[in-house]
Amino acid sequence: MPDRATWHGAVQLPEIRVPLTMALDLSGANPEGHFIVGTEKTPIPEISRSGNSLTLNFSEYGAEIHATWSRGKLTGEYRRLRSNGTKSFPFEAAPSGPSPRQTASAPTGSFQVVFEGESAKDAATVASIWKEGQDSYYGTFIAPDGDYGLLEGTPSANGIQLSRFTGWQAFAIELHRNGDAWDGKFHAASNEKPRAFQLQPPKDVVAAGRQTTMKNPNVPFAFACTSINGEIVRHTDARFKGKALAVDIMGTWCHNCMDESPVLEKLYREYAKDGLEIVGLSFEVQDNAELGRKNLTLFRDRYGLTYPLLYCGDLSESNVDKQIHSQLENFFAYPTTLFIDRAGKVKTIHTGFQGPGAGDRYPAQVQKLHDLAQSSMR
């Protein structure tokens, strides 16, 4: 097994192969590596090697890869660990160059995604697909709670496959020409079966009834969660008194939270002197406080965050109902960011976040968060 190499391979979902590219440096005492999608690099949090066995661990996301080096390649399993059981998918990778690019055909622009069983009137997901150079396609889906991340295109029969594998995300979008239209299937390791859809001309997509509000706007939003250091932090603490506060409901497993957190850090560094506090309330995959604080430490260090991150328990319905649904009407998105004024009143609730994978929507989201932060301090 080489100490340093770029690897190409795939994870086999039930009905489709999701290609992957990763770079590994196993030469030191602390191996490092990342997965690559286009120009995007996603770090691998923990890598361990024992002889010809390699383990990639993503504790924040409840995922891991176990593989063995033999006959010039790694073979093993990609596993998703959940409280209701573990899903395993075949994994393989070899230290070789990418396959030669072939000519692909795909639509470009913005489209409305109408999933099977959904009416065009109710559809709230947008596809953004673009071409770079002669034959490189990229795209993403943008839902009300944020984008799916950057997906890279490879040719397929009568169309194209857009894929993303980051060690914890495993997505594939098939697009096939159907006369003058395009049909597709969305595959994900988290889904039991793929979801069929059609691309239609874009419209102004508004998620009807998906606005998150306070159930009682006259009471403050309350929280009492555990810091990385094991201390209980409450909304009534002195550090928040008389200050504007942005409360980010998030998770270290959440792709859109990863995109939003560096933006919140910039807000914190710019406006803390003017009286803005920020706190992240993290709901994790597993009900394990020690693991939760470990994941938050990894998340904090990866993105250079200086505002506090708090472990608020797991994603179980009972926990989220108790802490979130009891206070918020129609809570549905991670992240959801509450902007609270100096008097403790929730002024605005921003649901979801559209990151760099969403193209020109991203700078608009960044500007909106700046505007909301400034408004909360007035």
C-alpha positions in Angstrom: 0.0 0.0 0.0 1.6 3.3 -1.0 2.3 5.9 1.6 1.2 8.8 -0.6 -1.2 8.5 -3.5 -4.4 9.8 -5.1 -7.0 7.0 -5.3 -9.9 6.5 -7.6 -12.7 4.0 -6.9 -16.4 3.7 -6.1 -19.0 2.9 -3.5 -21.7 0.5 -4.7 -25.2 1.6 -3.7 -28.1 -0.8 -4.4 -28.7 0.4 -7.9 -25.7 2.6 -8.9 -22.0 3.0 -8.4 -20.9 6.3 -6.9 -17.4 7.2 -8.1 -14.9 8.6 -5.6 -11.5 10.3 -5.5 -9.4 10.6 -2.4 -5.8 11.7 -1.5 -4.1 9.9 1.3 -0.8 10.6 3.1 -0.1 7.6 5.3 3.6 8.3 5.8 3.5 10.0 9.2 2.4 9.1 12.7 -0.9 10.9 12.1 -2.1 9.9 8.6 -4.0 12.6 6.7 -6.3 12.7 3.7 -9.3 14.1 2.0 -12.0 13.3 -0.6 -12.1 15.4 -3.7 -15.1 16.5 -5.7 -14.2 18.9 -8.4 -12.1 21.6 -6.7 -13.6 20.8 -3.3 -11.6 18.9 -0.7 -13.3 17.3 2.3 -10.9 16.3 5.1 -11.0 12.8 6.5 -11.2 13.3 10.3 -9.5 10.1 11.5 -7.3 7.6 9.6 -5.7 4.5 11.1 -3.5 1.9 9.4 -2.6 -1.5 10.7 -0.5 -3.5 8.2 -2.7 -3.9 5.1 -5.8 -2.8 6.8 -7.1 0.8 6.6 -9.9 2.5 8.6 -11.4 5.9 7.8 -13.6 7.1 10.6 -16.2 9.9 10.4 -17.6 9.8 13.9 -19.4 13.2 13.4 -21.5 11.6 10.7 -21.9 8.1 12.0 -19.9 6.6 9.1 -16.7 4.7 8.6 -14.8 2.8 5.8 -12.9 -0.4 6.5 -10.8 -1.7 3.7 -7.9 -4.1 3.1 -5.0 -3.7 0.6 -4.6 -6.7 -1.7 -3.6 -7.1 -5.4 -3.1 -3.4 -6.0 -6.3 -2.0 -4.5 -8.3 -1.4 -1.4 -11.6 -3.4 -1.0 -14.0 -3.3 1.9 -17.1 -1.6 3.2 -18.5 1.8 3.6 -20.8 1.8 6.7 -23.5 4.1 8.0 -24.0 3.6 11.7 -27.5 4.5 13.0 -29.5 3.7 16.1 -31.8 1.5 14.0 -29.0 -0.5 12.5 -25.9 -0.3 10.2 -26.0 -0.1 6.4 -23.0 -1.5 4.6 -22.0 -0.8 0.9 -19.1 -2.3 -1.0 -16.1 0.0 -1.4 -13.0 -0.2 -3.6 -10.2 2.2 -4.6 -6.9 2.0 -6.4 -3.9 4.3 -6.6 -4.3 5.1 -10.2 -5.2 8.0 -12.5 -8.8 8.9 -13.4 -10.5 7.2 -16.3 -10.2 9.2 -19.6 -13.1 11.7 -19.9 -15.8 10.9 -22.3 -18.3 13.2 -24.0 -21.3 13.7 -21.9 -24.7 15.3 -22.6 -26.6 17.2 -20.0 -29.0 20.2 -19.6 -27.5 23.3 -18.2 -29.1 26.1 -16.2 -31.7 26.1 -13.4 -34.7 23.7 -13.4 -37.5 22.8 -11.1 -37.2 19.2 -9.8 -40.6 17.5 -9.6 -40.3 14.2 -7.8 -42.5 11.3 -8.5 -45.9 11.7 -6.7 -45.3 15.4 -6.4 -47.1 18.1 -8.3 -45.2 20.9 -10.1 -47.2 23.4 -7.9 -45.8 21.9 -4.7 -42.3 21.1 -5.9 -39.7 23.1 -3.9 -36.4 21.7 -5.1 -34.3 23.4 -7.8 -31.5 21.8 -9.9 -28.6 23.9 -10.9 -26.3 22.4 -13.6 -23.4 24.0 -15.4 -20.5 23.1 -17.7 -16.9 24.1 -17.4 -14.4 23.7 -20.3 -15.2 21.2 -23.0 -16.6 18.2 -21.1 -16.8 18.9 -17.4 -20.3 19.1 -15.8 -21.2 20.1 -12.3 -24.4 20.6 -10.4 -26.4 20.4 -7.3 -30.0 20.2 -6.0 -31.2 23.1 -3.8 -34.0 22.3 -1.4 -35.7 24.6 1.1 -33.1 23.6 3.8 -30.1 24.2 1.6 -28.1 22.6 -1.2 -26.8 19.0 -1.6 -23.2 20.1 -2.1 -21.2 20.1 -5.3 -21.7 17.1 -7.5 -19.4 16.1 -10.4 -20.6 14.7 -13.7 -19.6 11.5 -15.6 -21.1 10.2 -18.8 -23.9 7.6 -18.6 -26.2 6.0 -21.2 -28.2 8.7 -22.9 -27.2 11.3 -20.4 -25.0 12.0 -17.4 -24.5 11.0 -13.7 -23.8 13.7 -11.2 -22.1 12.2 -8.1 -20.8 13.2 -4.7 -18.9 11.0 -2.2 -17.2 12.6 0.8 -16.8 9.6 3.1 -20.2 10.3 4.7 -22.3 11.7 1.8 -23.0 9.3 -1.0 -25.2 10.8 -3.7 -25.8 10.1 -7.3 -28.2 11.8 -9.7 -29.0 10.1 -13.0 -30.2 12.3 -15.8 -31.6 10.7 -19.0 -32.9 12.4 -22.1 -36.6 11.7 -22.8 -37.4 13.3 -26.1 -37.0 17.1 -25.4 -37.3 16.5 -21.6 -35.0 15.1 -19.0 -36.0 12.4 -16.5 -33.9 11.3 -13.6 -33.3 9.3 -10.4 -31.9 10.5 -7.1 -29.8 7.9 -5.2 -28.5 8.3 -1.7 -27.0 5.9 0.8 -29.6 7.2 3.3 -32.6 6.2 1.1 -34.1 2.7 0.8 -34.6 3.2 -2.9 -34.0 5.9 -5.5 -36.5 8.7 -6.1 -37.6 9.3 -9.7 -38.1 12.9 -10.9 -38.4 15.1 -13.9 -36.7 18.4 -14.7 -39.1 21.2 -15.7 -38.7 24.9 -16.6 -37.8 26.9 -13.5 -40.4 28.9 -11.5 -40.2 31.0 -8.4 -40.1 28.2 -5.9 -41.6 28.9 -2.5 -42.0 26.2 0.1 -45.6 26.7 1.1 -46.1 26.4 4.8 -42.4 25.9 5.5 -41.8 29.1 7.4 -40.4 28.4 10.9 -41.8 30.7 13.6 -41.8 30.9 17.4 -44.8 29.3 19.0 -45.0 32.1 21.5 -43.2 35.2 20.2 -43.4 36.9 23.5 -41.1 34.5 25.4 -37.4 34.0 24.8 -35.9 31.0 23.0 -34.5 28.8 25.8 -31.6 26.4 25.8 -29.4 24.6 28.3 -26.8 22.4 26.6 -23.3 21.1 27.3 -20.1 22.9 26.1 -17.1 21.2 24.8 -15.5 21.6 28.2 -18.5 19.9 29.9 -20.1 23.0 31.3 -23.8 23.7 31.0 -24.5 26.9 29.0 -27.9 28.6 29.3 -29.6 31.4 27.4 -29.9 33.2 30.8 -26.1 33.3 31.3 -24.6 36.7 32.0 -22.5 36.6 28.7 -25.7 36.9 26.7 -27.5 39.6 28.8 -28.1 42.8 26.9 -26.5 41.5 23.7 -27.8 40.4 20.3 -27.6 36.7 19.8 -27.5 34.3 16.8 -28.5 30.8 17.8 -27.5 28.3 15.2 -29.4 25.0 15.4 -27.0 22.6 13.7 -25.2 19.3 13.6 -21.6 18.3 12.9 -23.0 15.8 10.4 -24.9 18.5 8.4 -23.4 19.6 5.1 -25.2 22.9 5.0 -24.0 23.6 8.6 -20.4 23.1 7.5 -21.0 25.8 4.8 -22.7 28.2 7.2 -20.4 27.9 10.2 -17.4 29.7 8.6 -19.8 32.5 7.6 -21.1 32.8 11.2 -17.5 32.9 12.4 -16.8 35.9 10.2 -19.9 37.6 11.6 -18.7 36.9 15.1 -15.3 38.3 14.5 -16.7 41.4 12.8 -19.6 42.2 15.2 -18.7 40.8 18.6 -17.2 44.2 19.5 -20.6 45.7 18.7 -22.5 43.3 21.0 -23.2 40.2 18.9 -22.9 36.7 20.5 -23.2 33.5 18.5 -23.8 30.0 19.8 -24.2 26.7 18.0 -26.7 24.1 19.4 -25.7 20.8 18.0 -27.9 17.7 17.7 -25.8 14.7 16.9 -26.3 11.3 15.3 -25.7 9.4 18.5 -26.9 9.9 22.1 -23.4 10.0 23.5 -22.2 13.2 25.3 -18.5 12.2 25.2 -18.6 11.4 21.5 -20.7 14.6 20.9 -18.1 16.8 22.5 -15.3 15.1 20.6 -17.2 15.7 17.3 -17.7 19.3 18.2 -14.0 19.7 18.9 -13.2 18.3 15.5 -15.8 20.5 13.9 -14.5 23.6 15.8 -10.9 23.0 14.9 -11.6 22.2 11.2 -13.3 25.5 10.6 -11.5 27.7 13.1 -14.6 28.5 15.1 -14.2 30.7 18.2 -17.9 31.0 19.2 -19.2 28.3 21.6 -20.6 25.0 20.3 -22.9 23.1 22.6 -24.0 19.4 22.6 -27.8 19.3 22.9 -28.3 15.5 22.6 -29.2 13.3 19.7 -31.5 13.5 16.7 -34.2 11.3 18.3 -37.7 12.6 17.9 -38.3 12.8 21.6 -35.2 14.9 22.2 -35.7 17.3 19.3 -39.4 17.6 20.2 -38.6 18.5 23.7 -36.0 21.1 22.9 -37.0 22.5 19.5 -40.5 21.6 18.5 -41.8 22.7 21.9 -40.6 26.2 21.0 -40.6 26.5 17.2 -43.5 26.0 14.9 -42.7 24.0 11.7 -39.0 23.4 12.5 -37.6 21.4 9.6 -34.1 22.4 8.6 -30.5 22.1 9.8 -29.2 24.7 10.0 -31.9 27.0 11.4 -30.5 30.3 12.7 -32.4 32.5 15.2 -31.5 36.2 15.3 -32.4 37.5 18.7 -32.3 41.2 19.7 -30.8 42.7 22.8 -34.1 42.5 24.7 -34.2 38.7 24.1 -36.9 38.7 21.4 -36.5 36.5 18.4 -36.6 39.0 15.4 -35.9 36.7 12.5 -35.5 33.0 11.8 -33.4 31.9 8.8 -34.0 28.4 7.7 -31.4 26.3 5.8 -28.3 27.6 4.1 -27.2 27.4 0.4 -23.4 27.1 0.2 -20.8 27.4 -2.5 -22.3 24.4 -4.4 -25.3 26.5 -5.0 -23.4 28.9 -7.3 -24.5 32.6 -7.2 -27.1 31.9 -4.5 -24.2 31.5 -2.0 -23.1 35.2 -1.9 -26.7 36.2 -1.5 -27.0 33.9 1.5 -23.9 35.4 3.0 -25.1 38.9 2.6 -28.5 38.0 4.1 -26.8 36.7 7.3 -24.8 39.9 7.5 -28.0 42.0 7.2 -29.8 39.9 9.8 -26.9 40.1 12.3 -26.8 43.9 11.9 -30.6 44.2 12.2 -30.6 42.2 15.5 -28.1 44.6 17.1 -30.2 47.7 16.5 
